[in-house]
Amino acid sequence: DGGAVFCSSAQVAERVRALRAHGKLNNKHTYVGRNSRLDTLQAAVLLVMLARFPDDLRLRVSRAERYSTLFQSDARVTTPSQRNTSDSELHAYGVYTVRV
């Protein structure tokens, strides 16, 4: 019932803040949202995971690049594309989906 959002867009950040508080923005319910809270144990686990996040993300990207290289020779397989390779806009590859 909790999580974290990383973004560099002020517009996206504003909407996410509204969604976490039942969609309320400037004392007006603009969106359908929710109000989820982390308990102490979940927050402690998330803090540890956040410290490892940059390394985990680099490992995911590295594995995704390896998969893409391996699938490259098969024209029947379409792999995910990386729009931008800057560190501020890396694909997290929570799921590496291919089209066959």
N, C-alpha and C positions, 0 to 999 in steps of 0.2 A: 504494500500500500504506500510505497514511497519511491523516490528515485532522485535523479539529478539531471539537469539539463545544462548543456554547454552550448553557447551560441555567441556570435559576435554582432548580431543584429539587435539594435535597440527595440525595433518593432516586434520582433519575435519574443524578446525578453519580456516586454510589456504584456503581450498576450499570454505567455506562460504564467506570469505572476497573477493575471486575472483568473486564469483557469484553475490555479491552485486554491483560490479563495472563492469557490462557487461561481466563478465567472464575473466577479465584482471588479469593476474598474471605475475609479473616480466616483465612488458611492452609487454606482449604477450597475445593475446586473446586465452586462453586455453579452456575455457568452454563457452557455451551459457549462459549468465547471464542477470541480469537486474540491474537497478539503481533506486531504490525506496527511497523516502525520506518521513520522517514524518513531518507534519506541527506542529506548536507550540502547538496546542490543543491536538493532538494525543500524542505528546511527554509528555505533562503534565499528561495526563491520564495514560500513560505507567509508568511513574515514581511512581505514587500512587500504581498502580497494582504491580510493582516490589517490593515495600516495603511489600506488603501483600503476595507475592508469596510463601514464605516458609510455612506460616500458611495454605494458600489455598491448597498447594500441600499435606501437611500432612492430611488435611481433605479429599481430593480426595482419597488418599491411604487408609485411614480409611474406607471410604464408599465402596471402591472396595473390601477391605478385608471382609467387612460385606456381600456384595453381593455374593462373592465367597463362604462364609460360608453357606449362605442360599441356594445356588444352589448345594452345595456339595452332598446333599442327592439324587439328581436326575441324574442318570447315562446318561440320554439323553443330558444333558447340559454340554458343555465344556466352561470353563471360561478363561479369559486371565491369563497368568502365569507371575510371577515376577521373572526375572532371578537372580537378586541380590537385597538384602534388605539393602545394604549400602546406607547412605544418599546421596552419590555422584552419585548414579545410580538408582534413583527411577523412576518408570513408572509414567508419568504425568496423565494418565487416562483422557485425553481430551474426549475420548469416551470409554465406557466400553462395549465391544462387546462380545456376547456369540454365540456359535454355538449350534444349536438344531438339 
